């Protein structure tokens, strides 16, 4: 990163934690009441005991709270039959800072249009310093995790899988207008209808040792304005029915009016030591500039990399199927649709 970008990349900030004030919650007791109590006390820990914690109403998350289970195979927070919307939620106000969720499973039932975790910030008061560590988020009908206008996001050793059964616009993980993201050792495989991970209008992303397998459509999508400084290191993507790395030049707010304006495509991307194999198309990028593919392996069914009006430097990488360089949109393969 320093060789290509010098000191321009801005790293994530970790959350602060208040560990002295601890409330234990057994299955059947109120998780919401415990969260509210430790938050009101200035911060603390909600310790969820082993077992299945059924939630019938959306849980509102608050700042300065650490929610910790006994282990993701031992503590399960289960979507109840009366819950048709979000499991864990943060609205635009009040601003939430320093939230940690770790060592548990948040499991949906694929009913309704329900997100596992939904966080919605505002530009003038972004939520910040949120960490998900050693958790599973599975089987939610909408997004597994959807974060908007939130800064300093850490996802460490997590599985976000089998989400998005309600439609192709729902993904395992969906970031929108976020800055400073660190993903390490996460698995976003098996989205039901959508993508493994979508990074829309995201800056300063470091995703390392992550995996996406077996998508009906695309593995990763990165697009829209303010998208840049994205570093994918040892990312493994395989089994995508469409494109593994899909970087369109797309205006999020006007999808049906397509342009090659650079502001709507990610800039400054590094793909380093990644393995992109056994997908229909490996990477299809439009108007991506000042970017690199380094020490990576591509072996896909139709095209390894298809680049339209791109400035991508390839270093010490292998492409078994081969690449296509396009200079005019008329050369773009018709079967690769703009609006995927």
Backbone bond lengths (Angstrom), bond angles and torsions (degrees), N, CA, C in turn:
res aa  C-N    CA-C-N  psi(-1)  N-CA   C-N-CA  omega(-1)  CA-C   N-CA-C  phi
1 X - - - 1.456 - - 1.519 111.28 -
2 X 1.327 115.95 -43.26 1.466 118.51 -178.45 1.528 110.89 -68.76
3 X 1.341 117.41 -31.75 1.461 119.90 179.11 1.524 111.45 -65.14
4 X 1.327 117.30 -40.08 1.467 121.20 -175.98 1.526 112.55 -89.67
5 X 1.335 116.81 -35.10 1.461 120.32 -171.56 1.528 113.56 -117.41
6 X 1.338 117.17 0.13 1.462 120.97 -174.35 1.535 110.02 55.36
7 X 1.306 118.07 -124.65 1.468 120.72 -178.66 1.533 112.52 -107.08
8 X 1.346 116.27 23.45 1.466 119.44 -175.72 1.529 113.13 -77.81
9 X 1.339 117.25 -23.36 1.463 119.30 -179.05 1.524 109.94 -75.99
10 X 1.315 116.37 131.95 1.461 121.84 -178.99 1.527 109.26 -105.64
11 X 1.316 116.04 123.04 1.455 121.32 -174.05 1.522 112.43 -85.94
12 X 1.313 114.57 162.22 1.459 123.10 -177.07 1.523 110.71 -70.70
13 X 1.333 115.90 152.52 1.464 122.34 172.73 1.522 108.75 -105.08
14 X 1.317 116.71 135.10 1.456 121.67 -178.04 1.533 110.89 -82.07
15 X 1.341 116.69 151.45 1.470 119.06 178.61 1.522 112.06 -71.67
16 X 1.321 114.99 152.72 1.455 121.72 168.97 1.528 107.59 -85.59
17 X 1.321 116.32 152.90 1.467 119.53 178.99 1.524 110.72 -132.32
18 X 1.320 114.90 142.82 1.457 122.93 175.81 1.534 106.47 -108.84
19 X 1.317 117.58 110.90 1.466 121.56 -166.84 1.529 114.29 -107.90
20 X 1.308 118.80 -5.14 1.464 120.11 -175.15 1.522 112.93 -83.91
21 X 1.304 117.42 -32.65 1.463 121.18 -177.71 1.525 108.80 -92.03
22 X 1.342 118.30 104.82 1.465 123.06 -173.20 1.526 110.24 -121.70
23 X 1.330 114.89 131.29 1.459 121.11 174.10 1.526 107.84 -122.13
24 X 1.315 117.12 127.84 1.458 122.09 177.62 1.528 109.99 -92.91
25 X 1.339 114.99 141.67 1.462 120.98 -179.15 1.521 108.62 -128.46
26 X 1.302 116.73 121.89 1.459 122.57 175.91 1.527 109.62 -91.96
27 X 1.333 118.29 157.29 1.464 119.67 174.42 1.524 111.34 -53.19
28 X 1.316 115.94 133.39 1.463 121.56 -177.84 1.504 113.43 98.50
29 X 1.352 117.90 -20.38 1.454 121.08 176.41 1.531 110.22 -87.59
30 X 1.316 117.62 165.68 1.458 122.49 -171.78 1.531 111.83 -82.23
31 X 1.304 115.87 112.87 1.465 121.07 173.59 1.521 110.65 -67.60
32 X 1.331 117.19 -40.32 1.464 120.56 -178.59 1.523 111.33 -62.36
33 X 1.328 117.19 -42.39 1.466 120.01 -179.89 1.520 111.18 -62.85
34 X 1.324 117.58 -37.86 1.465 120.44 179.50 1.523 111.39 -68.58
35 X 1.334 117.34 -41.58 1.468 121.02 177.37 1.524 110.28 -61.17
36 X 1.307 116.99 -46.57 1.468 121.32 -179.44 1.526 111.27 -61.94
37 X 1.310 116.54 -38.09 1.467 120.12 -176.14 1.527 111.67 -70.34
38 X 1.330 118.09 -45.68 1.472 118.47 -178.90 1.526 110.76 -70.52
39 X 1.318 117.31 -32.28 1.468 120.01 176.26 1.522 110.51 -65.39
40 X 1.328 116.77 -45.38 1.466 121.04 -179.91 1.526 111.57 -63.59
41 X 1.331 116.89 -27.01 1.464 120.81 179.75 1.522 112.60 -82.51
42 X 1.341 117.09 1.54 1.455 120.57 178.43 1.505 114.57 102.10
43 X 1.336 117.05 -0.69 1.449 120.99 178.36 1.506 111.75 129.73
44 X 1.339 116.09 153.23 1.451 119.10 179.50 1.510 112.18 168.88
45 X 1.337 114.52 -163.64 1.455 122.69 -173.54 1.521 109.48 -119.98
46 X 1.326 116.28 133.39 1.454 122.94 169.07 1.517 106.52 -104.91
47 X 1.312 117.20 111.20 1.464 123.41 -176.18 1.521 109.23 -100.15
48 X 1.335 115.84 112.12 1.456 121.18 -178.54 1.518 109.78 -91.13
49 X 1.296 116.35 122.47 1.454 120.43 -178.36 1.532 110.73 -74.55
50 X 1.308 114.61 164.73 1.459 121.93 -179.00 1.524 110.60 -59.11
51 X 1.329 115.90 142.19 1.453 121.91 178.85 1.512 111.38 129.58
52 X 1.331 116.15 -173.89 1.460 122.58 -179.33 1.522 109.63 -102.34
53 X 1.324 115.53 120.44 1.463 123.02 179.02 1.535 107.04 -101.57
54 X 1.294 117.81 107.32 1.461 122.70 -177.72 1.520 109.61 -85.06
55 X 1.346 116.83 128.99 1.467 119.96 177.49 1.527 109.06 -115.43
56 X 1.318 115.77 125.26 1.465 122.39 179.96 1.520 111.56 -100.75
57 X 1.339 116.95 -13.98 1.463 122.12 178.34 1.521 109.06 -130.85
58 X 1.331 115.74 155.94 1.457 121.48 177.77 1.522 110.54 -59.17
59 X 1.319 117.22 134.28 1.460 123.03 176.36 1.517 108.77 -91.74
60 X 1.329 117.53 123.68 1.458 122.59 177.11 1.520 109.28 -88.00
61 X 1.319 116.91 119.81 1.459 121.84 178.96 1.521 111.01 -83.77
62 X 1.322 116.30 152.68 1.463 121.07 -178.17 1.515 109.65 -135.86
63 X 1.336 115.38 162.54 1.450 121.11 -177.19 1.517 113.40 -76.80
64 X 1.344 114.32 161.14 1.467 123.08 179.17 1.525 111.90 61.76
65 X 1.345 115.16 32.59 1.459 120.79 -178.56 1.531 109.04 -126.18
66 X 1.319 115.94 134.20 1.455 122.88 170.12 1.515 108.21 -110.85
67 X 1.337 116.59 120.86 1.462 122.37 176.92 1.519 106.83 -104.73
68 X 1.329 117.18 117.46 1.458 120.89 -173.94 1.525 110.12 -131.57
69 X 1.335 115.19 132.84 1.447 120.19 176.12 1.511 111.63 -98.56
70 X 1.315 116.08 -173.87 1.465 122.12 179.13 1.518 112.00 -86.27
71 X 1.321 117.44 -0.58 1.458 123.67 -176.30 1.506 108.76 138.37
72 X 1.326 117.68 147.73 1.456 117.65 -173.08 1.524 113.14 -70.61
73 X 1.326 118.48 -16.01 1.459 120.87 173.49 1.528 112.15 -90.68
74 X 1.331 116.49 -7.43 1.464 120.65 -174.37 1.524 113.13 -111.45
75 X 1.331 117.39 -36.18 1.459 121.53 -179.20 1.523 109.20 -110.87
76 X 1.328 116.60 116.62 1.464 122.20 -178.16 1.523 109.09 -120.73
77 X 1.323 115.96 124.94 1.465 121.49 171.59 1.521 106.57 -99.45
78 X 1.319 116.55 115.07 1.461 122.61 -168.86 1.521 111.58 -109.95
79 X 1.335 116.52 131.57 1.460 122.02 172.90 1.517 109.67 -61.93
80 X 1.341 115.92 122.41 1.455 120.74 179.71 1.518 112.02 -81.79
81 X 1.316 117.70 165.40 1.471 121.35 -176.61 1.525 114.03 -65.12
82 X 1.342 118.30 -20.29 1.469 120.50 179.50 1.526 112.86 -92.51
83 X 1.333 118.06 -4.90 1.467 121.54 -177.20 1.523 109.67 -93.75
84 X 1.324 116.96 112.06 1.460 121.93 -177.64 1.523 112.49 -110.78
85 X 1.333 116.57 -1.76 1.459 119.24 -178.72 1.526 109.20 -121.83
86 X 1.322 117.41 -144.71 1.452 121.88 -170.57 1.522 112.78 -71.20
87 X 1.343 115.07 145.29 1.452 120.24 173.76 1.513 111.64 -76.76
88 X 1.342 118.11 -66.63 1.472 124.46 176.01 1.517 108.07 -108.16
89 X 1.329 117.83 130.57 1.467 120.75 -172.24 1.519 112.24 -135.77
90 X 1.359 116.14 144.17 1.464 123.48 167.50 1.521 107.44 -133.72
91 X 1.329 117.74 122.26 1.465 121.91 176.37 1.530 110.14 -82.00
92 X 1.322 115.50 177.91 1.468 120.35 -177.33 1.528 112.36 -63.33
93 X 1.306 117.31 -32.81 1.460 121.63 178.20 1.531 108.81 -135.26
94 X 1.325 117.77 146.53 1.462 127.53 -1.46 1.524 111.84 -76.97
95 X 1.336 115.37 162.91 1.447 120.61 178.48 1.529 110.30 -63.81
96 X 1.318 116.28 136.34 1.462 122.26 179.66 1.524 108.85 -112.62
97 X 1.327 115.67 129.06 1.459 121.19 174.93 1.528 109.45 -128.28
98 X 1.324 115.68 149.43 1.469 122.45 171.37 1.530 111.77 61.84
99 X 1.316 114.41 69.97 1.456 122.61 177.29 1.521 108.89 -119.75
100 X 1.322 117.37 131.22 1.462 122.88 177.53 1.521 109.00 -127.81
101 X 1.338 116.10 133.32 1.464 122.02 173.59 1.526 106.49 -127.51
102 X 1.331 117.37 123.80 1.466 118.47 -173.88 1.531 111.85 -149.51
103 X 1.326 113.47 154.48 1.471 122.64 169.23 1.520 113.41 60.68
104 X 1.320 115.92 49.96 1.464 120.18 177.51 1.522 110.05 -158.55
105 X 1.330 115.84 172.58 1.463 123.35 173.41 1.521 109.10 -118.50
106 X 1.331 115.58 132.64 1.457 122.57 175.19 1.525 106.17 -110.49
107 X 1.313 116.44 104.74 1.461 120.94 -168.77 1.523 111.69 -114.37
108 X 1.324 115.60 126.32 1.452 121.29 176.02 1.512 111.60 -90.52
109 X 1.344 113.74 -177.71 1.467 120.54 179.57 1.523 111.62 -123.87
110 X 1.351 116.37 7.75 1.470 123.09 -179.22 1.526 112.03 63.33
111 X 1.324 117.71 26.25 1.457 120.23 176.73 1.530 109.55 -107.29
112 X 1.344 115.50 154.68 1.455 121.32 -179.45 1.522 111.69 67.46
113 X 1.333 115.47 -153.99 1.471 122.47 170.11 1.517 105.98 -126.04
114 X 1.314 114.50 76.59 1.458 121.75 -168.63 1.518 110.80 -111.34
115 X 1.343 115.92 130.75 1.460 122.21 172.01 1.524 109.71 -87.45
116 X 1.318 116.41 144.84 1.451 118.63 172.48 1.520 111.50 -67.52
117 X 1.352 116.09 -56.73 1.469 122.59 176.70 1.519 107.61 -129.27
118 X 1.313 117.89 125.04 1.468 123.53 178.59 1.517 108.96 -126.54
119 X 1.336 116.43 120.66 1.461 122.73 179.50 1.518 108.14 -126.61
120 X 1.350 116.95 121.27 1.465 121.98 -176.28 1.518 110.16 -124.59
121 X 1.324 116.08 109.49 1.450 119.88 178.01 1.521 112.46 -102.46
122 X 1.322 115.87 -179.45 1.463 123.29 173.50 1.515 108.36 -123.87
123 X 1.320 116.74 152.56 1.464 119.63 -178.70 1.525 111.59 -58.29
124 X 1.328 116.63 -36.93 1.467 119.58 -176.58 1.535 112.06 -79.78
125 X 1.324 118.37 -12.29 1.469 120.50 179.19 1.521 108.96 -151.58
126 X 1.323 115.42 67.18 1.461 119.94 -177.63 1.530 111.01 -68.68
127 X 1.307 115.64 141.01 1.457 119.60 168.89 1.527 108.20 -67.68
128 X 1.323 116.58 151.35 1.461 117.75 -175.41 1.524 111.70 -151.64
129 X 1.314 114.10 152.03 1.466 124.66 178.42 1.529 111.18 60.98
130 X 1.336 113.43 74.04 1.462 122.58 178.38 1.527 107.85 -119.36
131 X 1.322 117.20 128.36 1.457 120.89 179.87 1.522 111.02 -127.05
132 X 1.333 115.37 130.06 1.452 123.69 171.06 1.521 106.75 -112.17
133 X 1.319 117.23 121.62 1.462 120.59 -173.77 1.530 110.73 -135.83
134 X 1.334 114.58 125.68 1.460 121.23 176.09 1.530 111.18 55.97
135 X 1.328 115.84 50.80 1.463 119.79 176.96 1.530 110.21 -126.85
136 X 1.327 114.89 157.98 1.458 122.98 168.21 1.521 108.40 -109.71
137 X 1.337 116.03 136.69 1.464 121.31 170.18 1.522 105.99 -127.29
138 X 1.320 117.32 107.90 1.460 120.83 -170.03 1.525 111.85 -137.31
139 X 1.333 114.55 150.38 1.472 123.53 167.20 1.524 114.22 66.75
140 X 1.348 116.85 30.79 1.458 119.90 172.40 1.523 108.96 -91.16
141 X 1.316 117.02 139.43 1.459 120.43 -172.08 1.530 112.45 -70.25
142 X 1.329 117.46 -32.42 1.460 120.73 176.68 1.541 108.38 -97.13
143 X 1.345 118.57 -133.07 1.462 119.67 178.97 1.531 110.78 -74.49
144 X 1.318 115.93 143.05 1.455 117.83 168.58 1.512 110.15 -64.61
145 X 1.341 116.01 -54.60 1.467 122.80 174.18 1.524 107.65 -133.79
146 X 1.330 116.49 129.11 1.469 121.75 177.76 1.522 107.56 -130.88
147 X 1.345 116.53 114.06 1.465 121.56 -179.89 1.516 109.58 -120.18
148 X 1.345 115.68 127.74 1.458 122.73 179.97 1.524 109.73 -121.10
149 X 1.317 115.73 135.68 1.462 122.34 174.14 1.534 111.53 45.61
150 X 1.305 113.06 55.81 1.463 122.11 179.07 1.516 108.19 -129.73
151 X 1.309 117.54 135.87 1.461 122.31 -179.07 1.529 110.63 -108.45
152 X 1.339 114.75 152.56 1.466 121.76 174.72 1.531 111.49 60.84
153 X 1.331 113.62 73.47 1.459 122.82 -179.03 1.521 108.38 -110.22
154 X 1.324 116.57 129.63 1.462 121.59 175.99 1.523 108.45 -121.96
155 X 1.324 115.41 129.73 1.458 122.43 172.26 1.519 106.73 -125.14
156 X 1.321 116.77 116.21 1.462 121.29 -173.54 1.525 110.53 -128.68
157 X 1.338 115.52 121.64 1.472 121.05 174.81 1.524 111.47 55.54
158 X 1.335 115.19 53.70 1.462 121.28 -177.52 1.528 110.64 -121.91
159 X 1.334 115.37 153.48 1.458 122.38 171.35 1.523 108.97 -114.96
160 X 1.334 115.94 122.44 1.468 121.64 174.72 1.531 105.21 -119.85
161 X 1.320 117.22 100.18 1.460 120.56 -168.12 1.529 111.52 -141.17
162 X 1.340 114.75 153.95 1.469 123.36 173.04 1.530 112.25 61.08
163 X 1.323 117.03 30.40 1.460 120.99 176.04 1.532 109.98 -99.91
164 X 1.343 116.13 164.80 1.453 121.02 174.03 1.511 115.09 88.52
165 X 1.310 118.05 33.06 1.466 120.41 -179.48 1.529 112.99 -75.11
166 X 1.350 118.41 -13.13 1.471 121.15 -176.89 1.517 113.86 -83.08
167 X 1.347 118.59 -9.59 1.463 119.62 179.59 1.507 112.78 161.88
168 X 1.336 116.10 165.61 1.453 122.10 -176.16 1.517 114.62 -69.84
169 X 1.335 118.70 -10.04 1.469 121.38 178.08 1.524 111.94 -89.79
170 X 1.309 117.32 3.28 1.458 121.73 -179.94 1.528 109.60 -111.90
171 X 1.338 116.06 135.59 1.454 121.46 -168.93 1.534 110.80 -128.87
172 X 1.308 116.20 167.97 1.463 119.15 174.23 1.525 111.12 -61.93
173 X 1.343 116.20 -47.45 1.469 121.67 177.29 1.524 107.87 -136.98
174 X 1.321 116.40 132.06 1.473 120.98 179.91 1.523 108.46 -133.91
175 X 1.337 115.48 111.54 1.466 122.46 174.92 1.530 108.89 -99.68
176 X 1.335 117.36 134.87 1.463 121.73 179.03 1.523 109.64 -137.89
177 X 1.327 117.01 117.64 1.466 123.39 -179.72 1.529 111.53 56.18
178 X 1.306 116.05 52.25 1.459 121.00 177.20 1.524 110.32 -114.72
179 X 1.327 115.87 153.91 1.456 122.12 178.02 1.529 109.48 -130.04
180 X 1.324 115.37 142.46 1.471 123.72 175.63 1.528 110.09 67.47
181 X 1.330 115.19 85.78 1.459 122.56 -177.82 1.525 108.45 -123.59
182 X 1.313 116.71 132.03 1.462 122.87 172.00 1.519 108.37 -123.35
183 X 1.336 116.11 118.65 1.462 122.31 173.44 1.525 108.08 -117.83
184 X 1.313 116.91 124.79 1.458 121.46 178.85 1.523 109.63 -130.97
185 X 1.341 116.10 130.05 1.460 122.09 172.25 1.525 112.09 55.18
186 X 1.330 115.65 45.86 1.457 121.54 178.79 1.530 110.27 -108.87
187 X 1.320 115.93 147.85 1.459 122.32 179.30 1.528 108.65 -119.90
188 X 1.333 115.61 115.50 1.469 121.87 -179.58 1.529 110.60 -112.20
189 X 1.317 116.93 37.53 1.462 122.22 -175.80 1.528 112.44 -79.47
190 X 1.329 114.47 163.93 1.460 124.41 171.04 1.533 114.57 59.59
191 X 1.342 118.83 42.71 1.472 116.99 169.03 1.524 108.72 -61.37
192 X 1.315 117.32 140.50 1.463 119.34 -172.52 1.524 111.15 -69.99
193 X 1.354 117.11 -51.03 1.466 120.36 -179.40 1.524 113.29 -127.29
194 X 1.305 118.47 -23.63 1.457 121.46 -175.33 1.522 113.02 -98.80
195 X 1.332 115.56 -144.49 1.459 122.86 -175.16 1.531 110.85 -102.32
196 X 1.308 114.90 162.94 1.455 119.21 174.61 1.515 111.36 -68.17
197 X 1.340 116.08 -48.59 1.468 120.92 -179.02 1.515 108.53 -152.32
198 X 1.320 116.68 131.05 1.464 121.57 176.29 1.521 108.98 -118.34
199 X 1.338 115.57 125.24 1.459 122.37 177.53 1.540 107.22 -112.21
200 X 1.320 117.90 97.03 1.466 121.84 178.67 1.520 109.53 -105.59
201 X 1.323 116.14 123.49 1.466 121.67 179.24 1.527 111.48 55.25
202 X 1.314 115.58 50.41 1.462 121.31 -179.92 1.520 110.47 -115.18
203 X 1.330 116.10 138.12 1.464 122.35 179.26 1.524 110.10 -123.48
204 X 1.321 114.58 145.40 1.469 122.55 175.47 1.530 110.81 63.22
205 X 1.329 113.77 66.45 1.461 122.08 -179.72 1.529 108.63 -110.32
206 X 1.316 116.42 125.79 1.454 121.93 170.37 1.524 107.16 -120.18
207 X 1.336 116.61 110.65 1.459 122.39 179.15 1.520 107.93 -119.10
208 X 1.319 116.59 117.17 1.456 120.64 -173.21 1.532 110.85 -128.37
209 X 1.333 114.24 139.43 1.460 122.24 177.19 1.534 111.66 54.88
210 X 1.318 115.89 44.48 1.458 121.24 179.37 1.528 109.97 -106.07
211 X 1.328 115.65 159.40 1.458 121.81 -174.71 1.519 110.63 -134.52
212 X 1.331 115.33 137.45 1.463 122.30 168.62 1.524 106.90 -134.20
213 X 1.330 115.97 124.91 1.455 121.31 179.23 1.525 110.01 -131.21
214 X 1.318 115.27 145.69 1.465 123.68 164.60 1.525 113.07 58.00
215 X 1.341 115.12 70.89 1.467 122.62 172.72 1.527 108.71 -106.71
216 X 1.314 117.08 143.17 1.458 119.75 171.85 1.519 110.63 -65.01
217 X 1.331 116.70 -36.73 1.456 121.66 -178.03 1.509 112.56 -111.21
218 X 1.349 115.84 -117.80 1.451 122.14 -176.12 1.529 111.56 -96.26
219 X 1.322 115.50 149.57 1.456 119.74 177.45 1.510 111.91 -78.22
220 X 1.343 116.59 -58.77 1.465 123.52 179.62 1.519 108.54 -123.85
221 X 1.327 116.93 139.98 1.464 121.53 166.89 1.518 108.77 -125.12
222 X 1.323 115.97 133.31 1.468 122.52 175.44 1.517 107.79 -130.62
223 X 1.340 117.90 126.89 1.456 119.21 -172.58 1.525 111.51 -160.76
224 X 1.331 114.52 178.97 1.465 127.66 169.74 1.528 112.04 73.88
225 X 1.330 115.45 -179.40 1.460 121.99 -174.76 1.532 111.00 -70.29
226 X 1.314 114.95 160.56 1.469 122.76 178.37 1.525 112.34 61.31
227 X 1.322 117.18 25.24 1.464 120.74 178.31 1.524 108.77 -101.25
228 X 1.327 116.53 119.65 1.457 118.13 -179.97 1.515 112.88 179.46
229 X 1.333 114.29 169.43 1.469 122.60 -174.94 1.529 109.33 55.38
230 X 1.326 113.86 63.47 1.458 121.52 -179.26 1.520 108.11 -114.10
231 X 1.317 117.04 119.81 1.458 123.33 -176.67 1.526 108.47 -118.06
232 X 1.330 116.69 111.63 1.460 122.43 177.31 1.522 107.62 -106.57
233 X 1.323 117.08 116.44 1.458 123.16 -173.74 1.528 109.85 -122.43
234 X 1.316 115.81 121.30 1.467 121.55 -179.34 1.527 111.26 56.08
235 X 1.314 116.00 40.03 1.464 122.49 173.90 1.530 107.22 -83.85
236 X 1.318 116.95 134.96 1.456 122.12 -179.66 1.522 108.53 -118.65
237 X 1.330 116.91 117.95 1.462 121.28 -179.11 1.522 108.88 -127.40
238 X 1.332 116.29 125.31 1.465 119.87 -178.40 1.522 110.04 -148.68
239 X 1.320 114.76 155.54 1.459 120.66 172.92 1.512 115.40 74.36
240 X 1.336 118.89 24.78 1.468 121.43 177.53 1.529 109.62 -84.86
241 X 1.332 116.41 131.18 1.451 121.02 179.64 1.511 113.39 -68.74
242 X 1.329 116.50 -21.94 1.463 120.45 177.25 1.521 109.17 -118.74
243 X 1.329 117.50 -108.90 1.471 120.76 -172.02 1.529 109.62 -110.26
244 X 1.309 116.39 133.10 1.464 119.81 177.41 1.522 111.02 -69.85
245 X 1.335 117.46 -51.18 1.477 123.39 -179.76 1.526 107.89 -117.83
246 X 1.326 117.01 98.89 1.468 122.85 -173.68 1.520 108.36 -106.92
247 X 1.339 116.63 107.66 1.470 122.44 -178.87 1.528 108.51 -118.98
248 X 1.331 118.23 80.43 1.461 120.30 178.68 1.522 111.49 -80.20
249 X 1.302 115.42 161.69 1.469 121.64 173.88 1.527 105.75 -95.26
250 X 1.328 116.49 84.11 1.460 120.69 -165.68 1.517 111.98 -126.60
251 X 1.334 115.58 129.89 1.458 122.77 172.41 1.528 108.17 -83.46
252 X 1.309 116.03 113.04 1.465 122.07 -176.50 1.529 111.72 -56.59
253 X 1.342 117.43 -33.60 1.461 121.56 -174.62 1.522 113.31 -92.66
254 X 1.327 117.73 -5.06 1.465 120.81 -178.86 1.524 108.40 -146.93
255 X 1.319 116.06 64.93 1.457 121.33 -171.66 1.523 113.29 -64.27
256 X 1.319 117.99 -24.19 1.455 120.00 -173.95 1.538 112.51 -93.23
257 X 1.327 117.33 1.02 1.460 121.38 173.92 1.522 107.23 -116.70
258 X 1.323 115.89 95.35 1.458 120.72 -169.52 1.525 110.71 -92.69
259 X 1.337 116.15 134.15 1.464 121.26 177.10 1.529 108.73 -133.20
260 X 1.322 115.28 170.05 1.467 121.11 173.81 1.533 110.05 -104.62
261 X 1.327 117.54 28.72 1.454 122.38 178.12 1.534 109.18 -66.52
262 X 1.325 116.86 124.35 1.458 121.03 -175.09 1.526 112.99 -59.40
263 X 1.320 117.36 -25.27 1.471 119.42 -176.97 1.525 112.17 -65.43
264 X 1.334 117.22 -17.87 1.461 120.36 -177.41 1.523 113.72 -100.86
265 X 1.326 117.30 9.81 1.464 121.53 176.62 1.524 109.26 -122.93
266 X 1.326 118.32 151.07 1.468 119.52 177.99 1.521 111.18 -66.61
267 X 1.314 115.79 140.24 1.459 121.78 177.87 1.529 108.92 -121.18
268 X 1.326 114.44 151.93 1.467 120.19 178.99 1.535 110.17 60.40
269 X 1.319 114.38 73.81 1.456 122.91 178.77 1.528 108.38 -117.38
270 X 1.310 116.96 138.73 1.459 121.51 172.59 1.525 108.61 -124.52
271 X 1.326 115.72 122.97 1.460 123.09 172.25 1.524 105.99 -105.36
272 X 1.321 117.94 110.90 1.460 121.86 -171.47 1.521 111.22 -126.53
273 X 1.332 115.75 122.78 1.471 122.07 177.53 1.530 111.87 54.85
274 X 1.309 115.74 40.24 1.462 121.25 179.08 1.530 110.27 -97.85
275 X 1.315 115.26 155.37 1.465 121.67 176.68 1.526 108.01 -121.45
276 X 1.338 115.64 112.35 1.460 122.74 -176.61 1.521 106.32 -119.18
277 X 1.332 117.18 94.98 1.469 120.64 -170.34 1.525 110.96 -136.18
278 X 1.335 114.75 152.28 1.465 123.13 172.08 1.523 112.41 61.25
279 X 1.326 116.98 33.28 1.457 122.39 170.44 1.530 108.19 -105.43
280 X 1.343 117.50 163.97 1.458 117.96 176.61 1.527 110.13 -64.90
281 X 1.319 117.17 -53.09 1.467 122.54 171.21 1.527 107.75 -120.91
282 X 1.319 116.54 138.84 1.461 119.07 -179.09 1.511 112.63 -75.29
283 X 1.346 117.30 -63.30 1.460 122.44 -179.72 1.519 108.39 -140.89
284 X 1.338 117.11 130.19 1.467 122.41 175.39 1.518 107.14 -127.56
285 X 1.359 115.35 111.47 1.460 121.14 -172.33 1.529 110.11 -124.86
286 X 1.338 115.67 143.71 1.476 121.55 177.93 1.521 109.31 -129.83
287 X 1.325 115.59 124.62 1.476 123.31 174.70 1.522 112.74 61.40
288 X 1.310 117.17 31.94 1.466 122.36 175.95 1.532 107.79 -89.70
289 X 1.324 117.27 123.66 1.462 121.73 -173.88 1.532 111.21 -120.51
290 X 1.323 115.04 162.59 1.464 123.40 174.61 1.528 111.90 50.73
291 X 1.318 115.65 49.00 1.456 120.80 -173.47 1.526 110.98 -129.80
292 X 1.340 115.22 166.09 1.459 120.99 -172.36 1.529 110.67 -140.59
293 X 1.342 115.20 145.46 1.457 122.93 166.82 1.528 105.92 -121.42
294 X 1.337 116.25 117.52 1.464 121.73 -168.95 1.531 109.96 -128.86
295 X 1.331 116.86 129.49 1.475 121.83 171.46 1.522 112.33 52.07
296 X 1.333 117.19 38.40 1.462 121.11 -176.00 1.528 110.94 -115.42
297 X 1.324 115.91 159.86 1.457 122.89 -177.06 1.519 109.97 -120.02
298 X 1.342 116.21 127.02 1.459 122.62 177.46 1.528 108.64 -123.14
299 X 1.331 116.54 133.27 1.463 121.82 176.31 1.521 107.10 -155.56
300 X 1.343 116.45 90.84 1.459 121.50 -171.55 1.529 110.85 -126.91
301 X 1.318 117.29 173.56 1.456 120.52 -167.36 1.523 113.75 -77.23
302 X 1.352 118.10 -41.70 1.469 119.76 -174.99 1.523 112.57 -109.85
303 X 1.329 116.82 -58.71 1.464 121.51 179.58 1.520 107.84 -136.92
304 X 1.313 117.17 136.52 1.466 119.30 174.48 1.524 110.60 -75.21
305 X 1.342 116.91 -55.11 1.465 121.01 174.54 1.523 109.26 -134.99
306 X 1.335 115.93 130.10 1.457 122.20 172.47 1.513 108.65 -118.25
307 X 1.334 117.72 115.71 1.468 122.71 -172.60 1.517 110.17 -120.00
308 X 1.346 116.30 120.37 1.461 122.16 176.96 1.522 109.83 -109.33
309 X 1.320 116.98 117.65 1.468 122.17 178.79 1.526 111.50 52.89
310 X 1.309 115.24 44.88 1.464 120.94 -177.94 1.530 110.74 -109.56
311 X 1.311 114.47 156.29 1.470 122.24 172.84 1.525 106.47 -122.06
312 X 1.343 115.50 87.06 1.456 122.37 -175.48 1.524 108.53 -124.12
313 X 1.304 116.44 122.94 1.455 122.23 177.89 1.524 109.19 -92.92
314 X 1.330 116.18 128.17 1.455 121.55 -178.84 1.522 109.09 -107.38
315 X 1.331 115.62 125.65 1.459 121.46 -177.58 1.524 110.28 -128.61
316 X 1.314 117.15 123.54 1.462 124.08 170.10 1.526 112.64 50.09
317 X 1.331 116.68 45.88 1.458 122.11 179.94 1.527 109.55 -123.12
318 X 1.334 116.11 155.93 1.457 120.60 -178.34 1.523 110.41 -116.94
319 X 1.353 115.58 142.03 1.459 122.91 -177.34 1.522 107.25 -134.61
320 X 1.330 116.88 102.53 1.461 120.26 -173.93 1.519 111.48 -73.61
321 X 1.336 117.62 -42.86 1.461 120.74 -178.23 1.521 111.56 -79.89
322 X 1.333 117.10 -38.30 1.460 121.18 178.87 1.513 112.79 116.39
323 X 1.331 115.39 162.27 1.461 122.62 -175.73 1.522 110.55 -114.08
324 X 1.337 115.62 159.85 1.460 122.77 174.88 1.521 108.43 -128.50
325 X 1.338 116.22 130.69 1.457 122.36 177.14 1.526 108.26 -110.61
326 X 1.340 116.31 118.58 1.459 121.28 -176.57 1.529 109.62 -107.86
327 X 1.318 116.22 140.89 1.464 121.81 176.85 1.517 112.39 -112.48
328 X 1.328 117.57 -9.50 1.462 122.45 -179.05 1.521 108.28 -140.08
329 X 1.326 116.23 142.01 1.460 120.68 -177.70 1.523 111.65 -61.88
330 X 1.334 117.22 -23.17 1.468 120.18 178.81 1.523 111.63 -67.21
331 X 1.320 116.84 -19.56 1.462 120.78 178.50 1.529 112.25 -83.59
332 X 1.297 116.01 -13.73 1.468 120.71 -176.20 1.528 109.64 -63.92
333 X 1.327 119.62 133.44 1.468 120.51 -177.96 1.521 112.12 -63.23
334 X 1.322 115.47 130.20 1.458 120.54 -174.56 1.522 112.65 -64.21
335 X 1.337 116.70 -29.54 1.452 118.43 -177.88 1.519 113.06 -74.23
336 X 1.331 117.61 -11.87 1.475 121.21 173.42 1.522 107.28 -94.47
337 X 1.310 116.60 99.46 1.464 121.07 -171.83 1.527 111.15 -76.80
338 X 1.319 114.66 145.86 1.466 120.54 -178.65 1.524 110.95 -63.63
339 X 1.314 118.60 -36.88 1.467 121.47 -168.40 1.525 113.03 -98.95
340 X 1.293 118.97 20.12 1.466 119.07 175.85 1.512 110.97 -62.49
